[in-house]
């Protein structure tokens, strides 16, 4: 299959050709675990999951790694040499204040002063949310989700290589900096040349360390700081690694390669994070590339505006799933679909109407799958990727992950009469192996609502007897319990609301 992706590094669509036949190495910048991940984070993470699933569906063996940053990510991270406070220190302080005020249950975390406990608390929460949303990389945590704090030795080794090759230096203040002037390609990914950075900095490149740096854009690889909340011994003094060096070291360590096929992350990572990753990685290894394809989803807007806590439109995934946004819990499959249903390089707008529309699609897709599964006796034909419908679906995704075109194929197919249920089930399972939104094992009744089917039957009996008052009363009872009630050829059915 002819697969093409838009490569941020070259600013054009390119044929996808992995380094090794039938194998793909893929690294995704993951969460900094200082808070619960928000829906904008998950839009990016879920794109990576769909990309992985697509590549697996067309036959590639994908080794996908997503890091967990638990040290070194500073608050002022919009410039290469990020300043401010370590985000883990911010998280520890907030949790300590919450525990002191009683807002945080005492059993949630024993010691908010311990950054490792803080990091693990939020890492566990992220993995829980990610698994609920169907992210495959999280389902084998921690195997392919390395914590930065677990790979500090690899980072120190990489820094030492850079120093030995004169791409990094120890400044008078003891900080180890990467020399951007030593890498002629610096700025290729983002378009930020060194001259443009200085001319357009508006003072942002100036920091307390400016006088000791060889160039204003040099960024730190290791910072000695005996007072830092997390620190390790090193040849350059006890301190901590910079955010950028972490991903280079973890990618090479866990994927086992100095050059990888695909690197993903939000568009806000292009500069400075990914630009710095390329520079330090290429300089350390001597290769002309670090990742061959750089793929960046765009931001998520909420009701047409950028997410902001001050505007009241800043939502974590948990806010949505637990009903604090819509007033009713949202099924994880619905939130997943809402965040993957538009092309990754278009601006996506999260709205309440969008959630309801997504719930309708997930319900239709799942019910279709349940019908054909039942008709097929739960036995699917193993259809190949050359099946006309499957081929149309995958070919759309092969064109720079055109999810809209792929969904159009799906909707058109579901609107036609099913001639062979076993074949239809095979097609359905192929599509859902990429989308990850259906649950064929879901039942209309739950353990706590075993009488739902009985009430549906009583509604039908009341209507047959033209006792519409009783039918309406029973229907209202089900609605009050959180069910959607509707008529079908088989009679009244009730399902718990997806959103």
N, C-alpha and C positions, 0 to 999 in steps of 0.2 A: 504494500500500500504506500502510495506517495504521501508522506507526511511533511508538512511545512509548519514552522513556528516563526513568529516574529521575534527576532533576536535584538534585544536592546543594545547590545554591543555594536552591532552593525547598522541598526535602524532600518532593517528590512526583513521580509520573510525569507527564510532559507530552508532548503530541504534538510530534513533531520537525518543525520547519519551518525549513529553512536560510534564510539571508539572501538568497541568490540561487537562482533555480530551477535544479535539477539540479546544483548545485555545493556542495561542502562544504569549509570550511577547518577544519583540525583540528591542534591542537598537543598534544604529549605531553611531559611532563617526562621527560627521559632520564637516562642514567647520569652520575654523577660519577666520572671515570676515574682513581680512585686505587687501584683494585684490580680483580680479576676480578668480574664481575657474578654475584650469587647467584641461586638459583632463585626466591626471593621477588621480586627485581627483574624477572625474566623473566615471572613470572605476570602482573604489571602490564603489561609491555611487550607480551606476546602478546595480552592482552585488547584492547589498542589495535589490534593488527594484525588480529584477527578482526573488530572493529568496522569498521575500514576496509574489509576484504574484503566484509563484509555490505553496506555502503553502496554499494560499487562493483557488487556483484552485482545490487542492485535498481535500478541505473541512474544513480547519482550519480558525478560527476567529483570525486574526493576529492584535495585537496592536503593531504598529511599531513607535518608537520614534527616531528622529535624532536631536542632539543638534546643536546649533549655538554658537560657542565660541567667545565671544566679550570682554574678559578680561582674564588676567593671563597666556596666552600662550606666553612663552618667546622665544626669537630667538634661543638661544642655547639649543634646546630641545632634544638632543640626549643622555643626561644623566638624571637620575631621578630628581635630584635637579637642574632643568634648570636655567640657568643664562642668562645674557644679558639684552636685552630690551624687554618690552612688545610689542607684534606684533601690538597691536592697537595704541601704541605710534608711531611706525614706519609708520603705515598707515596714521595717522593724519599729521605727518610731510610731507610725500610725497604729500598728497592732498593739504596741505597748499602751498608747493613749486609749485605744478602744477597750483594752482589758481593764485598765484603771478606772474607766468610766462605767464599766459594767456592760458596755455595748457588745463586747466579745465574750462569749461563754468561756469560763475558766478552763474547761476541758478541751477546747479547740486546739490550743497550743500552750505548752507548759511554760516556755520562757521566751517572750517576744524579743528579749535582748540577744537571743541566739539566732544569727542570720541563717544558719543552716535549717533550723526549725521553721523559720519564716518562709524560706525558699521551698522547703518540702511541702509546707501547707498549701502554697499557691500552685506548686507543680502538681500535686495530687488533684487539686481542684481542676486544673487545666486538663489533665489526662482524663478525668471523669467526664468533663464537658466534651472533650474531643472524641471519646469513645461513644458517648451518646449521639454525637453528630456523625458517626460512621467513619472517622478518620482512621485508615488502616495503620498508619505509622504509630498511632497511639495504642493500638491493640496489642503490640508486642513491646510496650514500654517495660523496662528501660533500655532494651537491647539497641534500638536505633534512635533513641532520644537521649543523647549524652548531656549530662550537666557540665557546664563550663568548669566548675570547681573540681571535677573529677579528672580533668585533663590539663592541669596547670604545668605539669612536667613537659608535656608535648609543646606547650606554648613557649616555655623557657628554652627548649631546644631550638625552636624555630627562630626565636629572637637572637640566640647565639649565632645561628647561621647568618642572619642578616648583618650582625655586627662584624663577623669575620669577612663578609663580602663587601663591606663598606657601604651597605644600604641602610645601616642604622648606627647610631652613636650614643654615647653616654654624655649627657650635657653636664654643665658645671653644677646644676642643682641635683644631679644624681638620676634624673629621669632618662629612660632610654627612649629615643625618638626615631621614627622612620624618616629617612631623608627623601622627600618627594622629588627633589631634583635629580636623584640618582636613577629614577625610572622615567625614561623618555615618554612612555605611553600614558603617564598619569593624566587623567581627565578624559580619556577616550570614551569610557562608558557614559559619563554624565555630560560631557561637553564642557566641563569646568576646567579650562586651562589654568596654569599657575598665574599667568598674567591677569586673567579675568577674575580669579579669586581675590587677588590683591586689590585690583581696581574696584571691584564691586563689593568688597567686604563690609564697608560701612562700619569698620571697627570690630566686626565680629571675629576676626582672626587674631585680635590682640588679646593676650591673656597674661596672667601673672608670670608665666614662663617665657614670654616673648623674647626677652633680652638674651636668653641662653640658647635659643633655637637658631639653626642655620637658615631656615626659611619659615616665614609665618605660617605656612600650611603644614609643616611637619607635625605628625601626630604621635602620641605616646604609645609605646608598646608595653612598657613596664614603669610603674610609678612607685618608688620607695615611699612608704608612709606607715610609720609604726603605730599611728593612731587609727588607721583604717579599720572598719568593722570586720573585714576579712583580709588576711595577709598570709604570705608564704615567704620562706627564705629563698634567696636567689643570689647570684654573683653580684647583683647590682643593689643589694640591700633588701630587707624585708618589705614586702609591698604586694601589689596586685597587678594583674595583666589588664591591658586595654581591651575594649570591646571588640575591635576589629580583628586583632590577632587570634581571638578565641575561635572564630568561625573557620579561619584558615587551618588552624591546628586540628580542630575536631573533624573537619571534612576529610583531611588527609588521613587522620588516624582511624576513623571508623569506616570510611569507604575504602581505605587501603590504596588510594591512588593520589598522585600529585596533580593530575589533570582529570577533571570529571566531565560528564556529559552536560548536565543541566543544573543550573542554580536558580532558585526561585526566591521571591520575597516581595513585599509590598513596594510600590513605587517610591515611597519615602525612604527606602533603603538604598536607592540607586547612588545617592550622594548624601553623606560621605561613606557609609558603611561598605557598600559593595565596591566602590571605587578603591577604597583602601585595601580591601581583601585582595583585589586583583594585583595591586602594586606589590604588597608584601609577599604574596604567594609566588608570583612570577620571579621576583628577585631572590627569594629563598631557594627555589628549585631550579632556576635557570631556564624554565620552559617559557614559551611565548604566550601561553594561555594558562588560565586557572580553571575556568569553566568554559565550555565551548558554546553553550546557549544560555543566555540570561533572559529570564522570562518574568515580567513584573505586572501583576494585576493593579488596576487603578483603585483609588480610594472609594470608600463607601460613604455616601451621603445619607442623612436621615431627614426626611421631609424637606428635601431640597437644600439642606444646610449641612455644614461640617459638624460632626459630633462635638459637643461641648458640654461640660458639666454645668456651666453657668447658664446655658440655654435650656437645660433640662432634657436634652435629647441624646445623652450619653448612655448607651445601653450595653451591659454585659450580656453574654449569651445566656447566663442564668436569669437575668432580668426578664428576658423574652420567654424562656422555657418555663419559668415558674409563674408567669402571668402578670408580672409587674408592669408590663408595657401595654398589653392588649386588654388587661382585666380578666383574662382567662388563660390557663396554661396552654402553651403551644407545643405540639408534638415535635420532637427533634427532627423527624423527617421533613416537616414543614419548614422549619428554620433552615435546614440544610438546603432544601430546594430553593428557598427564597434567596439564598446567598450564592447559588451556583447557576441560576437560570438565565443570566445575561452574560454577554461576552466579556471576558476578563479585561479587555482593553477599552471598555466603555464605562462611563460613569454610571454607577448603580445607585438607585435611590430606594432606601428602605422606608416603607410606609405600612400603615395598618391595612390598607386595601391590598397591598402587595402580599401581605401575610395571608389574608383571606383567599386571594386568588391562588396562592401557592397551596393552601390547604385543599382547595377544590381540585387542583391538578393531582396532588398526591393521593387524594381519595379516589379519583377516577382511575388513576394508574393502578393503585393497589386493588381496587375492586375488579378491574379488568383481569389482573393477574390471578386473583382468587377464583374468578369464574372459569377461566381457561384451565387452571390447575385442577379444579374439581371435575370439569368436563373431560380432562385428560387422565383422570385417575391418578393425578399427581405424578405422572410419568412424562418427562419432556424428551423430545427428540433433540439429539445433540447437533444443532444446526451450526454450520461453519460460517466464517466471516464473509463468504461469498454469497450467502443468502441475500436476495435482493433488498430486503428491508434492513437487515443487519449491515450490509454493505453501505446502504445509503446513510444510515445512522453514523457509522464509523468514518465514512468518507467526509461527512460534514465536520466531524471533530478533527480529522486529519488536516483540515484547512484552518490551521491556527486556532484550534479548539473552538470552532463555531458552534457553540451550544444551542443557539437559537435555531439554526438550520437542522441540527440533530433532533431537537424537540419537535420541530415541524414534521419530520419523518415519523416520529413516534405517534403524534396526534393523528396524522393521516391514516396510519396503519390501524390504530385502535378504532377508527371510525368505520372500518370495513367489516364485513361479515367474516367470521372465523370458519374456515373450511376444515382445517385439521387442528384440533385443540392441542395435540402433543407438539406439533410444529410451532404453533403460536406460543406455547409455554416456553419452548426453547428460545424463540426470538425475544420474548419478554425477559427471560433470565439474562440473556446477553446484554440487553439494554440496561437492566438494573444493576448488572455487575459494574457498570460505569457510573450510573446515577446514584445508586445506593439509597433509594428513597422508599422502596416497597417493603412491606412486611407481610408475606403470604401466610405466616403463622398467626397473624392477629385475628382475634375472634370478636364478634359483636358483644358477647357477654364477658364480664369480668367475674372474678371470684366473689366480689362483694355484690354483684348485681345478677345473680343467677336467675332472677325472675323476669329479666328483660324480655326474653323470648315469650314468656307466658303473657306478659302485658301486651306485647305486639299481637299475639294471637287473640287476646280479648278485644283489642281494638278492631281487628278484622271481624270478629263475631258480632260486635256491637254495630258496626256499619252494615253488615249483612242484615241484621235485625232492624236497621234504620233507627237505632238508638244513638243518634249523633251526639247527644249530650254526654253519654257515658264514654263514647269514643274520644270526644274532645277532652274530657277530664283525664282519661288515662294518658292521652298524648301529652297534655300539660304536665302530668306527673313525671313523665320521662324527660321532657325538656328541662324541667326544674332540677333534675338530677344530672344535667350536663350532656344529654343525648340529643343528637339530631334525628328526627323521626321523619320518614318519608315512605311513600308507596313504591312498590316494585312489582313486577309480574308475579313474584312468589308471595306477595302480601306485604304487610307493614314490616319495615326493618328499622332498627335503631342502632346508631353507632355513637360512641362518645366523640365529642367535638375535637377536631384536630387543632382548631384555633378559634 
